[in-house]
Amino acid sequence: MMDSPKTNTSYSVKKVFIQRDYSRGTNIRFQTKFPSELEGLISVQVFTDFIENLNLMYQEAEQMNTKICLESCFACITAYIIYLCMDTYFDKCLKKIALYIEEQNDIVFKPLGLQIIDPIERGLRVIEIIIVGNRSTIQ
């Protein structure tokens, strides 16, 4: 009995990290500076638009309004048991951001050999971008 030949495709994986931008305070915001490692893989405009949209979504998640104040008061009154039945506004925003990243990965980044990792998986410290490609194309 002969073993069928197996194809072993070698891939190199490179990671690029986009750091938090603390120049405007401690709110969740990431740097929009285009990393040199992504040159030739994605346009500066597409990258910048993605990061700016992400920054706007995090800004929306952190802003205070009447609804959030009432939600917090109600949580306090119910000894936070209400959060067993519903998500906080911030959690809802994080889910929305996760869906946005997943959608952008499918539409924009994966076809280019890139993948964005949700910053929540890195404690909101960095955005991790994985560059995947054949060793012959990535150096």
ROSE-4610 file (N, C-alpha, C; in Angstrom, 1 decimal, always signed):
// ROSE-4610
residu = [M/M/M/M/M/M/D/D/D/S/S/S/P/P/P/K/K/K/T/T/T/N/N/N/T/T/T/S/S/S/Y/Y/Y/S/S/S/V/V/V/K/K/K/K/K/K/V/V/V/F/F/F/I/I/I/Q/Q/Q/R/R/R/D/D/D/Y/Y/Y/S/S/S/R/R/R/G/G/G/T/T/T/N/N/N/I/I/I/R/R/R/F/F/F/Q/Q/Q/T/T/T/K/K/K/F/F/F/P/P/P/S/S/S/E/E/E/L/L/L/E/E/E/G/G/G/L/L/L/I/I/I/S/S/S/V/V/V/Q/Q/Q/V/V/V/F/F/F/T/T/T/D/D/D/F/F/F/I/I/I/E/E/E/N/N/N/L/L/L/N/N/N/L/L/L/M/M/M/Y/Y/Y/Q/Q/Q/E/E/E/A/A/A/E/E/E/Q/Q/Q/M/M/M/N/N/N/T/T/T/K/K/K/I/I/I/C/C/C/L/L/L/E/E/E/S/S/S/C/C/C/F/F/F/A/A/A/C/C/C/I/I/I/T/T/T/A/A/A/Y/Y/Y/I/I/I/I/I/I/Y/Y/Y/L/L/L/C/C/C/M/M/M/D/D/D/T/T/T/Y/Y/Y/F/F/F/D/D/D/K/K/K/C/C/C/L/L/L/K/K/K/K/K/K/I/I/I/A/A/A/L/L/L/Y/Y/Y/I/I/I/E/E/E/E/E/E/Q/Q/Q/N/N/N/D/D/D/I/I/I/V/V/V/F/F/F/K/K/K/P/P/P/L/L/L/G/G/G/L/L/L/Q/Q/Q/I/I/I/I/I/I/D/D/D/P/P/P/I/I/I/E/E/E/R/R/R/G/G/G/L/L/L/R/R/R/V/V/V/I/I/I/E/E/E/I/I/I/I/I/I/I/I/I/V/V/V/G/G/G/N/N/N/R/R/R/S/S/S/T/T/T/I/I/I/Q/Q/Q]
num = [1/1/1/2/2/2/3/3/3/4/4/4/5/5/5/6/6/6/7/7/7/8/8/8/9/9/9/10/10/10/11/11/11/12/12/12/13/13/13/14/14/14/15/15/15/16/16/16/17/17/17/18/18/18/19/19/19/20/20/20/21/21/21/22/22/22/23/23/23/24/24/24/25/25/25/26/26/26/27/27/27/28/28/28/29/29/29/30/30/30/31/31/31/32/32/32/33/33/33/34/34/34/35/35/35/36/36/36/37/37/37/38/38/38/39/39/39/40/40/40/41/41/41/42/42/42/43/43/43/44/44/44/45/45/45/46/46/46/47/47/47/48/48/48/49/49/49/50/50/50/51/51/51/52/52/52/53/53/53/54/54/54/55/55/55/56/56/56/57/57/57/58/58/58/59/59/59/60/60/60/61/61/61/62/62/62/63/63/63/64/64/64/65/65/65/66/66/66/67/67/67/68/68/68/69/69/69/70/70/70/71/71/71/72/72/72/73/73/73/74/74/74/75/75/75/76/76/76/77/77/77/78/78/78/79/79/79/80/80/80/81/81/81/82/82/82/83/83/83/84/84/84/85/85/85/86/86/86/87/87/87/88/88/88/89/89/89/90/90/90/91/91/91/92/92/92/93/93/93/94/94/94/95/95/95/96/96/96/97/97/97/98/98/98/99/99/99/100/100/100/101/101/101/102/102/102/103/103/103/104/104/104/105/105/105/106/106/106/107/107/107/108/108/108/109/109/109/110/110/110/111/111/111/112/112/112/113/113/113/114/114/114/115/115/115/116/116/116/117/117/117/118/118/118/119/119/119/120/120/120/121/121/121/122/122/122/123/123/123/124/124/124/125/125/125/126/126/126/127/127/127/128/128/128/129/129/129/130/130/130/131/131/131/132/132/132/133/133/133/134/134/134/135/135/135/136/136/136/137/137/137/138/138/138/139/139/139]
x = [+0.8/+0.0/+0.9/+0.6/+1.5/+0.8/+1.6/+1.0/+0.9/-0.2/-0.4/+0.6/+1.1/+2.0/+1.3/+1.9/+1.4/+2.0/+1.2/+1.8/+2.0/+3.2/+3.6/+3.8/+2.9/+3.0/+3.6/+4.7/+5.4/+4.8/+4.4/+4.0/+4.8/+5.1/+5.7/+4.6/+4.7/+3.8/+4.6/+4.2/+4.8/+3.7/+4.0/+3.0/+3.5/+2.5/+2.7/+1.8/+2.3/+1.5/+1.3/+0.0/-0.3/-0.6/+0.2/+0.2/-1.0/-1.3/-2.3/-1.7/-2.6/-2.2/-2.7/-1.7/-2.1/-1.9/-1.7/-1.4/-2.7/-3.9/-5.1/-5.7/-4.9/-5.4/-5.5/-6.2/-6.2/-7.4/-8.2/-9.3/-8.7/-9.5/-9.1/-8.9/-7.7/-7.4/-6.1/-6.1/-4.9/-4.2/-2.9/-2.1/-2.5/-2.5/-2.9/-1.7/-0.5/+0.8/+0.9/+1.1/+1.2/+2.5/+2.4/+3.7/+4.4/+5.7/+6.5/+6.3/+6.0/+5.9/+4.7/+3.8/+2.6/+2.7/+3.8/+4.0/+3.9/+3.2/+3.0/+2.0/+1.4/+0.4/-1.0/-1.1/-2.4/-2.1/-3.1/-2.9/-3.0/-2.3/-2.2/-3.7/-4.4/-5.8/-6.7/-6.7/-7.5/-7.1/-5.8/-5.4/-5.8/-5.6/-6.0/-7.5/-8.3/-9.7/-10.2/-9.6/-9.9/-9.6/-8.4/-8.0/-8.9/-9.2/-10.0/-11.4/-12.0/-13.3/-13.3/-12.3/-12.2/-12.1/-11.2/-11.1/-12.4/-13.2/-14.5/-15.5/-15.4/-16.3/-15.9/-14.6/-14.2/-14.6/-14.5/-14.9/-16.4/-17.2/-18.6/-18.9/-18.1/-18.3/-18.0/-17.1/-16.6/-17.4/-18.1/-18.7/-19.9/-20.1/-21.1/-22.4/-23.5/-24.8/-25.9/-27.0/-28.1/-28.5/-28.5/-28.9/-27.9/-26.6/-25.6/-25.7/-26.0/-26.1/-27.3/-28.4/-29.6/-29.4/-28.6/-28.3/-27.5/-26.5/-25.6/-26.4/-27.3/-28.1/-29.0/-29.6/-30.5/-29.7/-28.4/-27.6/-27.2/-27.0/-26.6/-27.8/-29.0/-30.3/-30.5/-30.2/-30.5/-29.3/-28.3/-27.1/-26.4/-26.5/-25.8/-26.4/-27.5/-28.1/-28.6/-29.0/-29.5/-28.5/-27.2/-26.2/-26.2/-26.9/-27.1/-28.1/-29.0/-30.0/-29.7/-28.8/-28.5/-27.0/-26.6/-25.2/-25.1/-24.0/-23.7/-23.6/-23.8/-23.6/-22.2/-21.2/-19.8/-19.7/-20.3/-20.2/-20.9/-22.0/-22.7/-21.8/-21.1/-20.2/-19.0/-18.5/-17.4/-17.8/-19.1/-19.6/-19.7/-20.2/-20.3/-18.9/-17.9/-16.6/-16.0/-16.3/-15.8/-16.4/-17.7/-18.4/-17.8/-17.5/-16.8/-15.5/-14.7/-13.3/-13.5/-14.4/-14.6/-15.0/-15.9/-16.4/-15.3/-14.5/-13.3/-12.3/-12.1/-11.1/-11.6/-12.9/-13.4/-13.4/-13.7/-13.9/-12.5/-11.8/-10.6/-9.3/-9.1/-7.8/-7.4/-8.2/-7.9/-7.5/-8.3/-7.9/-6.4/-6.0/-4.6/-3.6/-4.0/-3.0/-2.8/-3.7/-3.6/-4.8/-4.6/-5.7/-5.5/-6.6/-6.6/-7.2/-6.5/-6.9/-7.6/-8.8/-9.6/-8.7/-8.6/-7.7/-8.2/-9.4/-9.9/-9.1/-8.6/-7.8/-6.4/-6.0/-4.7/-4.9/-6.0/-6.3/-6.4/-6.8/-7.0/-5.7/-4.5/-3.2/-2.7/-3.0/-2.5/-3.5/-3.3/-4.0/-3.0/-3.2/-2.3/-2.7/-1.8/-2.0/-1.1/-1.7/-0.9/-0.8/+0.4/+0.7/+1.0/+0.2/+0.4/+0.7/+1.7/+1.9/+3.0/+3.1/+4.2/+5.5/+6.5/+7.8/+8.4/+8.0/+8.6/+8.1/+6.9/+6.4/+6.7/+6.8/+7.0/+8.5/+9.1/+10.5/+10.8]
y = [-1.2/+0.0/+1.2/+2.1/+3.3/+4.5/+5.3/+6.5/+7.6/+8.3/+9.3/+10.5/+11.1/+12.2/+13.4/+14.0/+15.1/+16.4/+17.4/+18.7/+19.5/+19.9/+20.7/+22.1/+23.0/+24.3/+25.1/+25.8/+26.6/+28.0/+28.5/+29.9/+30.6/+31.8/+32.6/+33.5/+33.8/+34.6/+35.7/+36.9/+38.1/+38.9/+39.5/+40.3/+41.7/+42.6/+44.0/+44.5/+45.4/+45.8/+47.4/+47.8/+49.2/+49.6/+50.5/+50.9/+51.8/+51.9/+52.9/+54.3/+55.2/+56.6/+57.3/+57.6/+58.3/+59.8/+60.4/+61.8/+62.6/+62.0/+62.7/+62.2/+61.6/+61.1/+59.5/+59.0/+57.5/+56.8/+57.6/+57.0/+56.0/+55.0/+54.0/+54.6/+54.7/+55.3/+54.6/+54.3/+53.7/+54.6/+54.5/+55.3/+55.1/+56.2/+56.0/+56.0/+56.1/+56.1/+54.7/+54.8/+53.6/+52.9/+51.6/+50.9/+50.5/+50.6/+50.3/+48.9/+48.0/+46.6/+46.3/+47.2/+47.0/+47.6/+48.3/+48.9/+47.9/+48.2/+47.3/+46.2/+46.1/+45.1/+45.7/+47.0/+47.7/+49.1/+49.8/+51.3/+52.0/+53.1/+54.0/+54.4/+54.8/+55.3/+54.3/+53.0/+52.0/+51.7/+51.6/+51.4/+52.5/+53.8/+54.9/+55.0/+54.8/+54.8/+53.7/+52.5/+51.4/+51.9/+52.4/+52.7/+53.9/+54.9/+56.0/+55.5/+54.6/+54.1/+53.4/+52.6/+51.9/+52.9/+53.9/+54.9/+55.6/+55.9/+56.5/+55.6/+54.3/+53.3/+53.2/+53.2/+53.2/+54.5/+55.6/+56.9/+56.8/+56.3/+56.2/+55.3/+54.2/+53.3/+53.9/+54.9/+55.5/+56.7/+57.3/+58.6/+58.4/+59.4/+59.4/+60.1/+59.5/+60.2/+59.8/+60.3/+60.1/+58.6/+57.9/+56.5/+55.7/+56.0/+55.2/+55.5/+56.8/+57.1/+56.4/+56.4/+55.7/+54.2/+53.6/+52.2/+51.9/+52.8/+52.6/+52.7/+53.7/+53.9/+52.6/+52.2/+51.0/+49.8/+49.6/+48.5/+48.6/+49.8/+50.0/+49.6/+50.1/+49.8/+48.3/+47.6/+46.1/+45.3/+46.0/+45.3/+44.6/+45.2/+44.8/+43.4/+42.9/+41.7/+41.9/+43.1/+43.4/+43.0/+43.0/+42.7/+41.2/+40.4/+39.0/+38.8/+39.8/+39.8/+40.6/+41.5/+42.4/+42.7/+43.1/+43.6/+45.1/+45.5/+46.9/+47.6/+48.9/+49.6/+49.4/+49.4/+49.2/+47.8/+46.8/+45.5/+45.4/+46.1/+46.1/+46.7/+47.8/+48.5/+47.6/+46.8/+45.9/+44.8/+44.3/+43.3/+43.9/+45.2/+45.9/+46.0/+46.4/+46.5/+45.2/+44.1/+42.8/+42.4/+42.7/+42.4/+43.2/+44.5/+45.4/+44.8/+44.4/+43.8/+42.6/+41.7/+40.4/+40.7/+41.7/+42.1/+42.6/+43.5/+44.1/+43.1/+42.1/+41.0/+40.3/+39.9/+39.1/+39.9/+41.2/+42.0/+42.6/+43.1/+43.9/+43.2/+42.7/+42.3/+40.9/+39.9/+38.5/+38.3/+39.0/+38.9/+39.4/+40.3/+40.9/+40.1/+39.0/+38.2/+38.8/+39.6/+40.2/+39.8/+39.8/+39.6/+40.4/+41.1/+42.0/+41.2/+41.2/+40.6/+41.7/+41.3/+42.3/+42.7/+44.0/+44.6/+44.1/+43.7/+43.2/+41.9/+41.1/+39.9/+40.3/+41.5/+42.0/+43.0/+43.0/+43.9/+45.3/+45.6/+46.9/+47.7/+47.0/+47.7/+47.9/+47.0/+47.0/+46.4/+46.8/+46.1/+45.2/+43.9/+43.0/+42.7/+42.9/+42.6/+41.5/+40.4/+39.2/+39.2/+39.1/+39.0/+37.6/+37.0/+35.6/+35.5/+34.7/+34.5/+33.5/+33.1/+32.1/+32.7/+31.9/+32.4/+33.1/+32.7/+33.4/+34.8/+35.1/+36.5/+37.4/+36.8/+37.6/+37.4/+38.5/+38.4/+38.9]
z = [+0.0/+0.0/+0.0/-1.0/-1.1/-0.4/+0.2/+0.8/-0.4/-0.3/-1.3/-0.9/-2.0/-1.7/-1.0/-0.1/+0.7/+0.2/+0.0/-0.4/+0.9/+1.0/+2.2/+1.7/+1.9/+1.5/+2.7/+2.4/+3.5/+3.4/+4.6/+4.7/+5.7/+5.5/+6.5/+7.1/+8.3/+9.0/+9.7/+9.3/+9.9/+10.6/+11.7/+12.5/+12.6/+12.4/+12.6/+13.7/+14.5/+15.7/+15.5/+15.6/+15.6/+17.1/+17.6/+19.0/+19.3/+20.6/+21.1/+20.9/+20.7/+20.6/+21.8/+22.7/+24.0/+23.9/+22.7/+22.5/+22.9/+22.8/+23.2/+24.5/+25.3/+26.6/+26.6/+27.5/+27.7/+27.0/+26.3/+25.6/+24.6/+24.2/+23.3/+21.9/+21.4/+20.1/+19.6/+18.3/+17.8/+16.8/+16.6/+15.7/+14.3/+13.5/+12.1/+11.2/+11.8/+11.0/+10.3/+8.9/+8.1/+8.3/+8.7/+9.0/+7.7/+7.7/+6.5/+6.1/+7.0/+6.7/+5.8/+5.7/+4.9/+3.5/+3.2/+1.9/+0.8/-0.2/-1.3/-1.1/+0.1/+0.4/+0.5/+0.9/+1.1/+0.9/+0.4/+0.2/+1.5/+1.6/+2.8/+3.1/+2.1/+2.3/+2.9/+2.4/+2.9/+4.4/+4.7/+6.0/+7.0/+6.5/+7.4/+7.6/+6.6/+6.7/+7.7/+7.6/+8.6/+10.0/+10.3/+11.6/+12.1/+11.3/+11.7/+12.0/+11.2/+11.5/+12.9/+13.1/+14.4/+15.5/+15.4/+16.4/+16.7/+15.7/+15.9/+16.6/+16.3/+17.0/+18.5/+18.8/+20.2/+20.9/+20.2/+20.8/+21.1/+20.2/+20.5/+21.7/+21.8/+22.9/+24.3/+24.3/+25.5/+25.9/+25.0/+25.3/+26.3/+27.1/+28.1/+27.6/+27.8/+27.5/+28.5/+28.4/+29.3/+29.4/+28.3/+28.3/+29.1/+29.0/+29.7/+31.2/+31.5/+33.0/+33.6/+32.9/+33.4/+33.5/+32.5/+32.6/+33.8/+34.1/+35.3/+36.6/+36.6/+37.8/+38.1/+37.0/+37.1/+37.5/+37.0/+37.4/+38.9/+39.4/+40.8/+41.7/+41.3/+42.0/+42.1/+41.0/+41.0/+41.4/+42.1/+42.5/+41.3/+40.2/+39.0/+38.4/+39.0/+38.5/+37.1/+36.8/+35.4/+34.3/+34.6/+33.6/+33.3/+34.1/+33.8/+32.7/+32.5/+31.5/+30.2/+30.3/+29.2/+29.2/+28.0/+27.9/+28.2/+28.6/+28.8/+27.4/+27.4/+26.2/+25.6/+26.5/+26.0/+25.4/+26.0/+25.4/+24.1/+23.9/+22.6/+21.6/+22.0/+21.0/+20.7/+21.6/+21.4/+20.4/+20.5/+19.6/+18.2/+18.1/+16.8/+16.2/+17.0/+16.5/+16.0/+16.7/+16.3/+15.0/+14.8/+13.5/+12.4/+12.7/+11.7/+11.3/+12.2/+11.9/+11.1/+11.5/+10.8/+9.3/+9.2/+7.8/+7.0/+7.6/+6.8/+6.5/+7.4/+7.1/+5.9/+5.8/+4.7/+3.4/+3.4/+2.2/+1.8/+2.7/+2.3/+2.6/+3.8/+4.2/+3.8/+4.0/+3.6/+2.2/+1.2/-0.2/-0.4/+0.4/+0.3/+1.1/+1.7/+2.5/+3.9/+4.4/+5.7/+6.6/+7.9/+8.8/+10.0/+10.4/+11.5/+12.7/+13.8/+15.1/+15.9/+16.4/+17.3/+18.4/+18.6/+19.7/+21.1/+21.3/+22.6/+23.0/+22.0/+22.2/+22.7/+22.6/+23.1/+24.2/+24.8/+26.0/+25.5/+24.3/+23.7/+23.8/+23.8/+23.8/+22.4/+21.5/+20.1/+19.1/+17.9/+16.8/+16.1/+16.1/+15.5/+14.1/+13.1/+11.7/+11.3/+10.9/+10.5/+9.0/+8.5/+7.1/+6.8/+5.9/+5.6/+4.1/+3.7/+2.3/+2.1/+0.9/+0.5/+0.8/+1.2/+1.5/+0.3/-0.9/-2.0/-2.2/-1.6/-1.8/-0.6/+0.6/+1.8/+2.2/+2.5/+2.8/+4.2]
